[in-house]
Amino acid sequence: MKSLAVASRSFSKNIVLRNKVLKLYPDTKFNDGGHSLNGDSLVEFLSGYEKAILALETIDEFVLSRLPNLKVIGKYGVGLDMIDLKAMEKYDVKLGWTGGVNKRSVSELVVSFAIYLLHRVVFANNEVKRGEWYQVKGRQLSGRTVGIIGCGHIGKDLVGLLKPFGCKILVHDIVDYADFYRDNQVNSVGLEELAKQSDIISVHLPLNGSTKNIINKDLIEMFKENAIFINVARGGLVDEVALEQRLIEGTLGGAALDVFALEPPLDNKIAQLDNVIVTPHIGGSTEEAILAMGEAAIAGLETFRKASSFIIK
């Protein structure tokens, strides 16, 4: 039986990660063709291998039922929404995954988005490019109320980065991190209260059955008129049509979107607005985060657990 196949395109292209994994698994097969592997093509690529490193590839009942030799998956990246954990448990495939290894990369991006939008940098830059030169009035991040939806690894790291700005921080999470809230002067509130009170709203949730479309039309209509909305988590968390409508109407301060339900998005109108920043899913794509995620995936090939232990109860 063959040892390891790396289906992830970005991992396969990274020389540092390739060298690290080759020291442990000299016969590793890489996705050097740069193909997007899913369904039949993923099954063909992984066939006969005991271990795999995967990133955005979909792992479901169809794939796992056709890979009897597969025993362990090392997850490259922090999201598990592409993996059917119940199917992995059924076929006794173990998972090596570490959450939060890209947290600083993502939280830094959130702070930069907030500052850019509050200072109207996109608008000011476009005006200068048009040959205009005048003072554009913005707002400071300091002292603003920031609402964080999801206070896991990234949410907690964001709280730390916001401390020097003296922001009032509201959080909403199904888990009660009471000690963290107390130690960091964070207020835990209901989702609607957070939506109504926050100047900046940032989402940091996994995408699953309980969170899909959690930022729905009704909630978006509760956002303050000058509010800034930031999503660097998953596109499926947000009603994109309702958000776009408020932005087009000019009843929101702005939005920064690093993720979409469909990537790349078919509708590009929102990216043309001068109070919107759109980036191509770069939240965890710093050099440091890429290496950390890759090293975690490699380590996960040996420090794996049952898939059931990752299922949110």
Secondary structure as GFF3:
##gff-version 3
##sequence-region A 1 313
A	DSSP	beta_strand	2	6	.	.	.	ID=ss1
A	DSSP	alpha_helix	9	13	.	.	.	ID=ss2
A	DSSP	alpha_helix	15	24	.	.	.	ID=ss3
A	DSSP	beta_strand	29	30	.	.	.	ID=ss4
A	DSSP	alpha_helix	40	46	.	.	.	ID=ss5
A	DSSP	beta_strand	49	54	.	.	.	ID=ss6
A	DSSP	alpha_helix	61	64	.	.	.	ID=ss7
A	DSSP	beta_strand	72	75	.	.	.	ID=ss8
A	DSSP	alpha_helix	85	90	.	.	.	ID=ss9
A	DSSP	beta_strand	94	96	.	.	.	ID=ss10
A	DSSP	alpha_helix	103	118	.	.	.	ID=ss11
A	DSSP	alpha_helix	121	129	.	.	.	ID=ss12
A	DSSP	beta_strand	145	149	.	.	.	ID=ss13
A	DSSP	alpha_helix	153	162	.	.	.	ID=ss14
A	DSSP	three_ten_helix	163	165	.	.	.	ID=ss15
A	DSSP	beta_strand	168	172	.	.	.	ID=ss16
A	DSSP	alpha_helix	178	183	.	.	.	ID=ss17
A	DSSP	beta_strand	187	188	.	.	.	ID=ss18
A	DSSP	alpha_helix	191	197	.	.	.	ID=ss19
A	DSSP	beta_strand	200	203	.	.	.	ID=ss20
A	DSSP	alpha_helix	217	220	.	.	.	ID=ss21
A	DSSP	beta_strand	228	231	.	.	.	ID=ss22
A	DSSP	three_ten_helix	235	237	.	.	.	ID=ss23
A	DSSP	alpha_helix	240	249	.	.	.	ID=ss24
A	DSSP	beta_strand	254	257	.	.	.	ID=ss25
A	DSSP	three_ten_helix	269	272	.	.	.	ID=ss26
A	DSSP	beta_strand	276	278	.	.	.	ID=ss27
A	DSSP	alpha_helix	287	300	.	.	.	ID=ss28
A	DSSP	three_ten_helix	307	310	.	.	.	ID=ss29
###
